[in-house]
Amino acid sequence: MPWYIWLLIIVVLGSIVGGLMVLRDTAKPLPLDEEQLKRIHERNAEQDAKDQRDA
């Protein structure tokens, strides 16, 4: 392959990896209070039970 194809591949892969690293660095956990966490856990338990019934 010509040299410019290799350069293009390196630039594309660098952009993908760089974008993923920026996304990881800027991700922040959601500030949830206890009531919200409780509702989330209840919903997850309900969905797990529903999935077990359906399977």
Order of alpha helices (4+ residues) and beta strands (2+ residues): alpha-alpha
